[in-house]
Amino acid sequence: MKTITTNGYSVYSFDDETQISIGFDGTLLPDGSIDITTKSPASVLWEGVTLPADWVSYKYSYDGTSWLRNEEWVDPNQPPSKEVQSAARAESYRNEADPIFFKAQRGEATLEEWQAKVAEIKARFPYPSE
C-alpha cells in the first residue's frame, strides 16, 4: 500500500500499483484531479506500507516507520454526545416549543400541541441512553 502524509498525518491510501505524483502545485490523483492541499515538501508519499486495520484519513500520523493514532480525530459517524444533543434540545425548546406553550397560556394553542412539539424535539435529539 501507499499513503500520503501531510504535516505527518496520513490523508490518502492507495494500492501499490496506483500511480501518484506529488508536486509543488499539489498531488495528481488517480481520477485526474489535483489536490492542492497535498504539496511537496509538506506532503510525502510513502510506499510499501501496511495500513492500520481501521485506517481512515487523518486518524493516524505516519513517520515512515510507525503509526501513531491522532488523539484529536473524531469519528464523523459517531453519534453526537449528550452535551451536544442537550444544547440542540435547549435551542429547539426555546425556538419551537416555548412559543407554543405561551400561546397555550393565552388560549391560542393547546397544551397537547405543546406536548407534541416537546416529544418531536426529544425524538429529533435523543440522548444516548434514550
C-alpha positions in Angstrom: 0.0 0.0 0.0 0.9 3.7 -0.3 0.0 6.6 1.8 0.4 10.3 1.5 1.1 12.2 4.7 0.6 15.9 5.1 2.2 17.5 8.2 2.7 13.9 9.4 -1.0 12.9 9.1 -1.9 10.1 6.7 -4.6 11.6 4.4 -4.7 9.2 1.4 -4.1 5.5 0.9 -3.7 3.7 -2.5 -2.8 0.3 -3.8 0.9 -0.2 -4.7 0.0 -0.2 -8.4 -1.6 3.2 -8.3 0.4 6.0 -9.9 0.7 9.1 -7.7 2.7 12.3 -8.3 3.3 14.9 -5.6 4.5 18.2 -6.9 4.8 21.8 -5.7 1.3 22.6 -7.1 -0.4 19.6 -5.5 -0.9 15.9 -5.9 -2.2 14.4 -9.1 -4.8 11.8 -8.0 -5.8 8.7 -9.9 -9.1 10.3 -11.0 -7.2 13.1 -12.8 -8.0 15.7 -10.2 -5.3 17.7 -8.3 -5.4 18.0 -4.5 -3.7 21.4 -3.8 -3.7 20.6 0.0 -1.1 17.9 -0.5 2.0 19.6 -2.0 5.7 18.9 -1.6 7.6 19.5 0.6 4.9 19.4 3.3 3.4 16.1 1.8 5.3 12.8 1.5 4.4 9.7 -0.5 5.3 6.5 1.5 5.3 3.2 -0.4 5.2 -0.4 0.8 3.4 0.5 4.0 0.9 -1.7 5.9 -2.0 0.5 7.0 -3.7 0.0 10.4 -6.8 -2.1 10.1 -9.1 0.8 11.0 -7.2 3.3 8.8 -9.2 6.5 8.0 -7.9 9.7 6.6 -6.3 11.9 9.4 -6.9 9.2 12.0 -3.2 8.3 12.1 0.2 10.0 11.7 3.0 8.1 10.0 6.7 8.9 10.0 8.0 6.2 7.6 8.4 3.7 10.4 5.5 3.7 12.8 1.8 4.7 13.0 0.5 6.9 15.8 -3.2 7.5 16.5 -4.3 11.1 16.2 -5.9 11.8 19.6 -7.8 14.8 18.1 -9.5 12.7 15.4 -13.3 12.3 15.9 -15.3 9.7 14.1 -17.8 11.5 11.9 -20.2 8.6 12.1 -20.2 8.7 15.9 -23.5 9.9 17.4 -23.3 13.3 19.0 -22.6 13.4 22.7 -25.3 14.0 25.3 -23.9 17.6 25.8 -24.3 18.3 22.0 -27.8 16.8 22.0 -28.8 18.7 25.2 -27.7 22.0 23.6 -29.6 21.3 20.5 -32.7 20.4 22.5 -32.5 23.6 24.6 -32.3 25.7 21.5 -35.2 23.9 19.9 -37.3 24.2 23.1 -36.6 28.0 23.1 -37.3 28.5 19.4 -40.1 26.0 18.8 -41.8 24.7 21.9 -41.8 27.7 24.2 -43.8 29.9 21.8 -46.5 27.2 21.6 -46.5 26.9 25.4 -47.1 30.7 25.8 -49.8 30.6 23.1 -51.5 27.8 25.1 -51.4 30.0 28.2 -53.2 32.7 26.2 -55.7 30.2 24.8 -54.3 30.4 21.2 -53.0 26.9 21.2 -53.5 23.7 23.3 -51.2 22.0 25.8 -51.4 18.9 23.6 -49.8 20.9 20.7 -47.0 22.0 23.0 -46.6 18.4 24.4 -46.4 17.1 20.8 -43.7 19.6 19.9 -41.7 18.7 23.0 -42.0 15.0 22.1 -40.9 15.8 18.5 -37.8 17.6 19.7 -36.9 14.8 22.1 -37.2 12.3 19.2 -35.1 14.6 16.9 -32.3 15.0 19.5 -32.2 11.7 21.5 -29.8 11.2 24.4 -27.5 8.2 24.1 -29.4 6.4 26.9 -32.9 7.0 25.4 
